[in-house]
């Protein structure tokens, strides 16, 4: 078993650190945020992810998982160091890797024996060489080390499952020793016949961006198909179902909606596009996906504005769902942000509810009324907009919803409400690409 440190105890660091400790390794999750570390030591997880609190507690109790803000000490005690810090979008739309560079400097200054340095953060292609140069620059004793790129493929809301039962593990390395050490880290998965792909460092970095950009492209594509379905009177659910049954396409990420959001797709597509432009290879499909996603969010605003006679002024609009997807409290680039901004700018009053993300959205909008149930949020509303496909919204009583509202007006951006039920209850409604419930 190995001694492992994750520098960065955010989403990727916590999920990956807890997962690897569950394999039997001793793991330290380190972070410069004293507040975050203290919360973790007190048994409180600063992010919402189903199953994460239980996985952390299990491995803390087993003496395999620890938390610290002392990065130097954690580095010296470890055989393997994962870099798992954030790489937000910079002003030039490229990834900001300043935190990665800072960590590389600290690692170089504290190398005390051979270690494998592994980048888990999503970084631009070519970052591996830069990290090695920084470490070498500050490695005064010239202590040898190995370097690998090990991108993550975690979906928020199902990250524990994705980590413990992955489709594949990508390890980019430039020498066999580093690869063999990393293969040992993931040995429990390897025994279960999960494919471990050994590539070059630059190829591993490329795989991460190429995969995320493709999924974003797929979402933008089906959204545009849905928009065309509306114009032609076709049903996008039937279209996407038939497409998904084609093994070359698959059904995943073929669900139309208000546009993608979250911590990965918006940032990674823009960074990938910036990288391609920088290298003289403009990726027109990705550029188009980014623009299509912007348009889709604007389109949702136009839909609800049309449903309320073109004017938000003094109207009460209930927004159900604030996170960019269900089973997470992450609101980054959520389509709900664009919706709330538009309603506020138009003089409307927003009443909002999300099972998990109310507190996250409060940090952005303090002039919004937040409620603890969809019933409370929808009381006396002039219109309701469903922005996130939480299960409790799928099972809402349409009759009760109508009774609560001032006017029976609903925009279902996730296509989770039966059109037949809306018709039976005389709702004035709209959705994304459906004209009926043909796909049931």
Secondary structure, 3 states (H helix, E strand, C coil): CCEEEEECCCHHHHHHHHHHHHCCCEEEEECCCHHHHHHHHCCCCCCCECCHHHHHHHHHHCCCEEEECCHHHHHHHCCEEEECCCCCECCCCCECCHHHHHHHHHHHHCCCCCEEEEECCCCCCCHHHHHHHHHHHHCCCCCCEEEEECCCCCCCCCHHHHHHCCCEEEEEECCHHHHHHHHHHCHHHHHCCCEEEEECHHHHHHHHHHHHHHHHHHHHHHHHHHHHHHHHCCCHHHHHHHHHCCCCCCCCCCCCCCCCCCCCHHHHHHHHHHHHHHCCCCCHHHHHHHHHHHHHHHHHHHHHHHHCCCCCCCCEEEEECCCCCCCECCCCCCHHHHHHHHHHHCCCEEEEECCCCHHHHHCCCCCCEECCCHHHHHCCCCEEEECCCCHHHHCCCHHHHHHHCCCCEEEECCCCCCHHHHHHCCCEEECCCCCCCCCC
